[in-house]
Protein backbone atom coordinates (compact mmCIF):
# COMPACT_ATOMS: atom_id res chain seq x y z
CA UNK A 1 0.00 0.00 0.00
CA UNK A 2 1.24 3.46 -0.92
CA UNK A 3 -0.03 6.78 0.36
CA UNK A 4 0.18 9.83 -1.90
CA UNK A 5 -0.32 13.34 -0.55
CA UNK A 6 -1.28 15.86 -3.23
CA UNK A 7 -2.39 19.46 -3.22
CA UNK A 8 -5.63 20.53 -4.89
CA UNK A 9 -3.58 22.19 -7.66
CA UNK A 10 -1.76 18.94 -8.35
CA UNK A 11 -4.97 16.91 -8.46
CA UNK A 12 -6.70 19.41 -10.77
CA UNK A 13 -3.61 19.56 -13.01
CA UNK A 14 -3.23 23.32 -12.72
CA UNK A 15 -0.09 24.63 -14.34
CA UNK A 16 2.55 26.84 -12.81
CA UNK A 17 5.09 29.09 -14.46
CA UNK A 18 7.88 27.77 -16.66
CA UNK A 19 10.40 25.63 -14.82
CA UNK A 20 8.04 24.94 -11.92
CA UNK A 21 6.20 21.71 -11.32
CA UNK A 22 3.58 20.49 -8.90
CA UNK A 23 4.74 17.82 -6.53
CA UNK A 24 3.20 15.27 -4.25
CA UNK A 25 4.62 13.09 -1.56
CA UNK A 26 4.57 9.32 -1.98
CA UNK A 27 4.87 7.36 1.22
CA UNK A 28 6.06 3.76 1.26
CA UNK A 29 9.13 2.65 3.20
CA UNK A 30 10.12 6.29 3.44
CA UNK A 31 9.15 9.58 1.89
CA UNK A 32 9.97 10.46 -1.71
CA UNK A 33 8.97 13.55 -3.60
CA UNK A 34 7.52 12.86 -7.04
CA UNK A 35 5.96 15.11 -9.61
CA UNK A 36 2.18 15.17 -9.74
CA UNK A 37 2.47 13.83 -13.30
CA UNK A 38 4.37 10.75 -12.09
CA UNK A 39 1.70 10.07 -9.48
CA UNK A 40 -1.14 10.57 -12.01
CA UNK A 41 0.58 8.17 -14.45
CA UNK A 42 0.98 5.57 -11.71
CA UNK A 43 -2.68 5.96 -10.64
CA UNK A 44 -3.82 5.49 -14.25
CA UNK A 45 -2.37 1.98 -14.52
CA UNK A 46 -4.99 -0.79 -14.81
CA UNK A 47 -3.41 -2.83 -11.99
CA UNK A 48 -3.66 0.01 -9.45
CA UNK A 49 -6.65 0.47 -7.15
CA UNK A 50 -7.00 4.07 -5.97
CA UNK A 51 -8.83 5.02 -2.78
CA UNK A 52 -9.42 8.71 -2.10
CA UNK A 53 -9.78 9.85 1.50
CA UNK A 54 -10.70 13.26 2.88
CA UNK A 55 -7.98 15.84 3.34
CA UNK A 56 -6.39 15.83 6.78
CA UNK A 57 -6.09 19.30 8.26
CA UNK A 58 -3.32 19.01 10.85
CA UNK A 59 -4.51 22.23 12.51
CA UNK A 60 -7.88 20.66 13.33
CA UNK A 61 -8.38 19.03 16.74
CA UNK A 62 -10.21 15.70 16.60
CA UNK A 63 -11.56 13.82 19.62
CA UNK A 64 -13.64 10.74 20.30
CA UNK A 65 -15.19 9.27 23.42
CA UNK A 66 -13.69 6.04 24.68
CA UNK A 67 -10.17 4.65 24.56
CA UNK A 68 -9.74 3.61 20.90
CA UNK A 69 -9.05 6.34 18.32
CA UNK A 70 -11.15 6.51 15.17
CA UNK A 71 -9.54 5.83 11.79
CA UNK A 72 -9.64 9.56 11.06
CA UNK A 73 -7.81 10.39 14.31
CA UNK A 74 -5.28 7.64 13.62
CA UNK A 75 -4.64 8.97 10.09
CA UNK A 76 -4.24 12.50 11.50
CA UNK A 77 -1.64 11.45 14.11
CA UNK A 78 0.27 9.33 11.56
CA UNK A 79 0.38 12.24 9.09
CA UNK A 80 1.56 14.63 11.81
CA UNK A 81 4.17 12.43 13.50
CA UNK A 82 5.39 10.42 10.45
CA UNK A 83 7.65 8.28 12.69
CA UNK A 84 7.77 7.05 16.26
CA UNK A 85 8.15 10.19 18.38
CA UNK A 86 10.81 8.72 20.69
CA UNK A 87 14.07 10.67 20.19
CA UNK A 88 16.01 9.49 17.12
CA UNK A 89 13.60 6.64 16.31
CA UNK A 90 12.75 6.39 12.62
CA UNK A 91 10.10 3.65 12.62
CA UNK A 92 7.24 4.59 10.31
CA UNK A 93 4.22 5.86 12.27
CA UNK A 94 1.95 3.49 10.33
CA UNK A 95 3.65 0.63 12.17
CA UNK A 96 3.35 2.28 15.58
CA UNK A 97 0.91 2.19 18.47
CA UNK A 98 -0.96 5.37 19.29
CA UNK A 99 -0.15 6.29 22.87
CA UNK A 100 -2.17 8.52 25.18
CA UNK A 101 0.45 11.06 26.28
CA UNK A 102 -1.66 11.78 29.38
CA UNK A 103 -2.95 8.34 30.37
CA UNK A 104 -6.56 7.48 29.63
CA UNK A 105 -8.41 6.59 32.85
CA UNK A 106 -10.57 3.53 32.10
CA UNK A 107 -12.32 3.82 35.48
CA UNK A 108 -13.17 7.50 35.08
CA UNK A 109 -12.65 8.56 31.45
CA UNK A 110 -13.65 12.16 32.17
CA UNK A 111 -10.68 12.52 34.58
CA UNK A 112 -7.92 11.07 32.39
CA UNK A 113 -6.31 12.07 29.14
CA UNK A 114 -8.56 12.37 26.10
CA UNK A 115 -8.50 10.26 22.98
CA UNK A 116 -7.71 13.21 20.76
CA UNK A 117 -5.12 14.46 18.31
CA UNK A 118 -3.61 16.69 20.99
CA UNK A 119 -3.10 13.76 23.39
CA UNK A 120 -2.04 10.92 21.08
CA UNK A 121 1.41 10.18 19.71
CA UNK A 122 2.92 7.47 17.52
CA UNK A 123 5.24 5.17 19.49
CA UNK A 124 6.77 1.97 18.17
CA UNK A 125 6.10 -1.01 20.42
CA UNK A 126 9.57 -0.91 22.00
CA UNK A 127 9.38 2.76 22.94
CA UNK A 128 5.75 2.45 23.98
CA UNK A 129 6.86 -0.18 26.50
CA UNK A 130 9.74 2.02 27.72
CA UNK A 131 7.27 4.83 28.38
CA UNK A 132 4.59 2.59 29.90
CA UNK A 133 7.04 0.85 32.26
CA UNK A 134 7.97 4.28 33.62
CA UNK A 135 11.59 4.43 32.52
CA UNK A 136 10.96 7.38 30.21
CA UNK A 137 8.35 10.14 30.35
CA UNK A 138 7.24 12.76 27.87
CA UNK A 139 4.89 15.65 27.32
CA UNK A 140 3.41 17.16 24.17
CA UNK A 141 4.04 20.90 24.36
CA UNK A 142 2.05 21.54 21.19
CA UNK A 143 0.73 19.16 18.51
CA UNK A 144 3.71 17.23 17.12
CA UNK A 145 6.26 18.68 19.58
CA UNK A 146 7.44 16.39 22.38
CA UNK A 147 9.80 16.84 25.33
CA UNK A 148 11.20 13.53 26.59
CA UNK A 149 12.90 12.91 29.93
CA UNK A 150 15.25 9.94 30.34
CA UNK A 151 15.56 7.85 33.52
CA UNK A 152 18.74 9.86 34.24
CA UNK A 153 16.98 13.21 33.92
CA UNK A 154 18.29 14.19 30.46
CA UNK A 155 15.74 15.97 28.28
CA UNK A 156 15.26 15.77 24.53
CA UNK A 157 13.09 17.66 22.08
CA UNK A 158 11.46 15.80 19.21
CA UNK A 159 9.55 17.74 16.53
CA UNK A 160 9.00 17.64 12.76
CA UNK A 161 12.66 18.62 12.19
CA UNK A 162 14.05 15.71 14.21
CA UNK A 163 15.49 15.13 17.68
CA UNK A 164 18.01 17.04 19.76
CA UNK A 165 19.12 17.24 23.38
CA UNK A 166 17.72 20.13 25.40
CA UNK A 167 20.23 19.99 28.23
CA UNK A 168 23.89 20.73 27.46
CA UNK A 169 25.09 17.29 28.63
CA UNK A 170 22.48 15.42 26.63
CA UNK A 171 23.37 12.98 23.90
CA UNK A 172 21.32 10.57 21.78
CA UNK A 173 19.66 8.09 24.15
CA UNK A 174 20.87 4.52 24.42
CA UNK A 175 17.59 2.71 24.05
Buried (B, 14 or more C-beta within 10 A) or exposed (E): EEBBBBBEEBBEEEEEEEEEEBBBBBBEEEEEEBEBBBBBEBBEEEEEEEEEEEEBEEEEEBBEEEEEBEEBBBBBBBBBBBBBBBBBBEBBBBEBBBBBBEEBEEEEBEEBBBBBBBBBBBBBEEBBEBBEEEEBEBEBEEBBBBBBBBEEEBBBBBBEEEBEBEEEEBEEBEE
